Amino acid sequence: MNPFDDFEKSVPFDRKYELIAALEQSGIDDSVSAAMLEGLEETDEPVHNVMFISTDGHYAIKAIHVPASAIDGVDGPVLFPTSNPKTIIAAFSKEHIQNKMQLIEGLDPGLRDDAWVEFLELLTEKVTLECESNPPLWKDL
């Protein structure tokens, strides 16, 4: 069974076919691609806490925001394994994210898009570095 079949049927965003094609051509394992697509399906809900989905090539990484109290008051990322062995959750403090959002939204309109891209790239880099040094695996818990 093609791991993309369910995703194609369930996600209504316009560029999903481009994403599927890019994942198929990327060389990323089908199980990791399927886990990424599964995480993206959540973003179709009107209310969700998923900020982005990425991969380090081995895992689908779902970045979420949670109250700082849920991750001992740190900004994040705090990594957690999931029931899917190909998915890792990276939790960031909601308060930290909100503060950054306010700063970015306070910028001149011409600078906001670049600032958003830089911020998301920074978050992705932090998750990747944390994953490399401390991948959360159920066997370690």
N, C-alpha and C positions, 0 to 999 in steps of 0.2 A: 504494500500500500504506500502511496506517495504521501509523505508527511505534510505536504502543502494542501491536500484536498480539502480537509476540514476548514483550514484558514481561508481558502478561496471562497468557500460557501458562506462563511460567517462574518467576515469583516467587510464592511461597505466602503472603506475609504478608497479614493480614486487611484492611488498609486500602488495598490497592493501587488499588482502583477509585476510592476517594475522591481519591487522589493523581492518578490519570490524569485524572479529571474536573477537578480544580483546575488541572492543567497545560494542559488543553485550553481552559479558560476564561481563563487568565492572559494570553493574548496572546503568550506566549513562542513563538518559532519552533519548528515541529515538529522540526527537526533538533537543536535545543538540548535540547528535552524528551526526545527519543529518547536523546541522549547522557547525560542525567541518569539516565534509567531504566536504561540500560546499566550505569552506575556503581553504581546501587543493587543490581543483580543480584549483584554481587560480595559484598555484605554478607550474602547468603544462605548463603555458604560458612561452615563452622565456624571457619575461621581466615582472617582477612583483616586488612589494615592500613587500611581505609577508615574514617575518623572521621565524615565527613558529605559529602553532595553538596549543592551550592548552585548558584546561577546569578547572574550579573550582568546577565542578559538577552541577552548575546551569546554566552556560553560556559557549558558545564556545568563546574563546578569541583569536582574530586574532591580532598578533603583527606585526606591520608594521614599516618601517622607512620613515620619512618625513624630509624635511629641518627644521632645528632648528627654523627658523623664523615662521614656521607654528604652532609651539607649544610654542611661546613666549620665545624662546631661552633656554628652559630647556632640560635636557637630556631625561626625560621621566621616567616612562610612563605617558602619558596623555590619559585618557579613554574617549571614545565616544560611545554613543548608535548607533545602526544601524537600518535599516528598519525591520530587523529580530529581534524580541524581545528576541531571544535566543543567539544573537551574540553581543559581545562588541569588539570594536577596541581599541588596546593599541598602541599608537604612541610613537615611540622613535626617538630622533634626529639622522638623518642620519650622521651628523658629529661625534657625540658621538660613534656611531656604527663603523664608519670608523676608528676612532682613536683606538678603542679596537681591530679592525681587524688587523691594522698595528702592534700593540704590540704583538698580538698572532702570526702573521705570522713571526715576528722577533725572535721568540723562536726557540730553537733547534727542529728539526723535531720530535723527540721522545716525546716532551712535548706538541706539538700543539693540538693533539686530546683531551687530558685531559683538556687543557686550554679552548678549544671550548666548551666542555661539561660543565665545571664550569661556563663559561660566560653565556651560554644559561639557565642553572639552576638558576643563579642569576637573569637574566631578568624575568624568569618565576615567581620566588619568589616575585620580586618587583610588578609584575602585580597582582599576587594573593593577596598580602597585600593591594594594592591600591583598588582592587575590593571589598575586605572585608570592608574597611573603607569608600569607596566612589563609590559604583556601579553607573555607569551613566545610568539613566533611563529617557525615554522621558518625563514622568510625571513631572520630576524635572526641565526640561528645559523651 
